[in-house]
Amino acid sequence: MSDYSFMEKMSGEDAYLFKRCIRKLLDATFIVEDRDEKLYEFIASESNQYDVNTYLAAIGYKVVVEERMKVAMLQQADEDVETVGLKRLNLYRFDTKQIQLLMVLWGLFLERMGYSDPVYVTVGDIVDKCKIYQVMMKPSDFKDAYRIFKRFNLIDHSDDVGTEEGKVRLYPSLLFCMDIGQLRRVMEEYLESEGEDE
């Protein structure tokens, strides 16, 4: 049985941040320093990570902090990865177009990332890159994908995201958001369609 007595010893501020971190992770999967600096700093502390992981272990999760990229992420606990009925229960299922757009955003992030500078692109940059990779999406597809990606702290965007000049901020969480199985499936579909075109 887990011991949660550490929660009684927390100051009021720490208890508040602890609860906010847990809820944010369960809702959005990622805490990114660039978006939630105070929450990230709290969870990046080794002792706080230990406490958060003690608490999350009861429901089969853990938090992993990628310090270089300044991202904290919720993951399934190692002992539950192969447990029938618990496998993949917490994964959001992106559709094929969303995964293709994630791959485009991932590529743009890698092209432009600097470890200290925020990465911004325009909607026009994204549309141009989609054309290069033959990712066909309607404006409504982009709008839906941006809404979902923002919810999971993968991107942020300005209000003019419907125009070519609209700004989209790419967060480093993009590098950790795709399930390998989903990625393989989309790559296979993409390669099959490329073969048909040739």
N, C-alpha and C positions, 0 to 999 in steps of 0.2 A: 504494500500500500504506500502511495506517495505521501510525503510529508509537505504540507503547504503552510507550515508555520512561518516561513519566510515572509508571507504576505502580511502577517500581523506586525512584523517588524519594520515594514516599509513606511517611510514618511508619507504624508498626504499627497505630495507632488509625485513621488515615485509610484505610489499606488495608482494614481490617476494615469500616469504615462504607461504603466504596466497594462492596465485595462485597455487603453487606447491602442497600444501595440497589438495586443491579442485580437481585438476587434478588427483592426485595419488588416492584419494578416489574413484573418478568416474571410473578410469581405473582398480584399483586393489582391491577395497573394504576395504582393511586393510592397516594401517600404523603401523608397528611394530618397537618398539624402537631399538631392536637388529639389525635391517636392515637399518632403516632410523632415526637415533637418532635425528638429527636436526629437521626434520619434526615432529617427535613424540613430542619433547619438545615444539615446537611451538603450536601444537594443544592441548597439555595437559594443557596449561595455560587456566584458566577459562574464562578470557576475550576474548582470541582468539577463544575458543570453542563457545562462545556466538556469535561472529561475523561470524564464519563459519556456525553456525546453522541458523543465520538470512539469510545468503546468500542461503544456501541449501533449506530452507523452501519454497522458490519460486518454486522449482521444485519437492517438495514433499519428501525431504530427511532430515535426521539429522545425526549428528555424535555422537557416543557414545564412551567415553573413559573408558576403564577398566584399572584403575590405578595399581592395584595389578599385573596384567599380562603384563602391559605396551603395550596395544594394543588399537588403535583407529579404529573404524569400521563405515562404512556407513550403515545406516538402513533407511527403509521407515518411513516417518513421521507418527506418531500415527493416525492423523486424516485421512490419506489416506489408511490405512491398509484395510479397507472394501470398498473402492471406486472401483466400477466396471470399468474395463479398466486400472486401475493403479495397481491393486493387482498383485504381483509377477512379475511385468514387469522387475525389475532389477535383478532377480535371475538367476544365471548361472545354467544350468541343467546338473549336473553330471550324467553320466550313472551308471548303477548298479555296474559295476566293480570298477569304481572310488569311489563310495560311500563306497563300501566294503573296498577298500584300505585306504580311509580316516578313517574309523573306526579302522583299524589296526594301522595306524599312531597315531590316537588319543589315543589308548590304550598304545602304546609305549611311547608316550609323558607323559601320566599320571604315568606310571611305573617309569620313570626316571627323572621327573621334580624336580628341586630345584629352589626356587624363585630367586636365584642369578646366577646359572650356566646355560650356554647354553646347550641344549639337542641335542646330536648327536647320531645317530645310523648308522650302516652299512647297505648296501644293503642286505647283508646276514642275518642280524637281521630281516629285513622287510620280506624277502622271507621265512625265518623260521616261522615267526609269521603268514604269509599268509597260510602256509601249515597246521599249527595247527588249524586255523579257516576255512580250506578248501576253501580258496579264490583262485580260479584258474585263473591265468593271464599269458599271453605270454610276452616275453621280450618287444615286441612293445607296449603292453598295459601299462606296467610299464613306458616306456619311454614317452608315450603320457601323462599319468597321472602326472608324475613328472614335465613335461613342464607346464601343466595347473596349478598345485599346486604352482609352483614357481611364475608364473605370478600373482597369487592372494596373494602372500606373506604368504603362508602357510608353505612352506619349502624353503630351499636352498640346493644346492648339489654341490659336486666337479665334475670335468670333468670326473672322472673315475666311474661315476654312473652306467655304464654298467657292472661293475665287482662286485664280492661279497664284496670286501674290500672298495668299494666306500662309501664315507661319505655323509650322509644326515642330515642336520640340521633341527630340528623340531621347528617351531615357535609356541608360545602360541595362535596365531590366529586360530589354528586347533580346539581349544575348542569352537569357535564361528561360524564356517563356514557352519555347516549343517542345512538345513531347517528341522524342526521337521517332516513334512509330508514325505519328502524324506527318512529320517532316519527310520520312522515307516514302510514305504513300503519295504525297504530293510530288516529290521528285520523280517517282516512277511514272505517275500520270503525265508529268511534264515531258519526260523523256520519250514516252510512248507517243504523245501528240507531235513531238519534234520529228520522230521517225516517220510518222504518217505524212507530215508536211514534205519531207524530203522525198 
